[in-house]
Amino acid sequence: AGQVASDTTADITTQTQQVLDKIDALLAEAGSDKSKILTAQIWLANIAHFKLMNSIWDAWVAKGNTPARACIEARLATPDYLVEVGVIAAL
């Protein structure tokens, strides 16, 4: 399932980091990690946030194992969500 931030009052960079932290925890729980992500889908409430979100993503993603990724603007479940990320990873 797509992951969203815990603190919906936070800015795009903080929400992005919170989402990626959740993904790290879920991957670890499944016995995997970010180096095994095969694909990622990122939904932004405002595509103007792309550069800020991408700076956090680039710092987080496993170097040498960058997954195929789609990033689109979309209306999310609540206006408070600025970013949602879904990944598919191998074990």
N, C-alpha and C positions, 0 to 999 in steps of 0.2 A: 504494500500500500504506500501511497505517497506520504511523505513525512512533512510536517509543518512545525513551526516554532512553538515553543512553550510560552514565550513572552510575546504576545501579539502587539504590545505597545512599543516594542523595540524597532530600531531602524533596519534597513535591508541587510546591512553587513552582519548585525547581531543575529537577526532571524536566520540568515544563511548559515552562520556558524552553529547555531543551535540545531538546525536541521541536520547538518553534516555530523555533529556530535551524536545525534540520535541514530543516524545511519551506522556510524562506527560501532555503537553499542549493539544494534540489532545484528550487524554482521558478525561481531564477536560471539554473540549468543548462538548464532547459527554455525559457528566454527569456521567462519570465513573472515575476510578483511577487505579493505578498499583496493588492494592490489589485484583482487579477483573480480572486480566489477566489470561486467561485460557491456552493459548499456546503462545509460542514465537519461531520464527525462526531467527537465526543469521547467516549471511553469512559473512565470512572473506576472504579478498583478499589473505591473507597469514595465514595459520593455526598456524604458529609460533607466531602469535600475540594473540593466545588464552588466555594465562595466564594473559597478561596485560588487555585485554578486559574483561576477567572474573572477575578480581579484581574490576573493575568499576561496572559491572553487579551485583556482590554480594553485594556491598555497596548500590546499588540502589533498588534492588528487595525487595518487601514487605516481611518482615520476617513472617514466618508461612503461607505464601501464594505463595510459589515459584511455578510458572507454569511449565507444561511440556515444554521442550525446545529441539530444535535441533540446532546444530551448525556445519556448514560445510564450507569447503573452496570452493570458487567459483570465477570465473572471473566476476567482477562487471561491471556496465555500463561504467565506466571510470577508468583508473588505479589510479586516484587520490582518489577514494573512497576506504577506508580501511575496512569499516564495514557497513553493512546494517542490519536493524532489522525490522521484522514485527511481530505484535502481534494480537491476537484475545482476546477481553475482554467482559465480561458481563456488563450490565448496573446496 
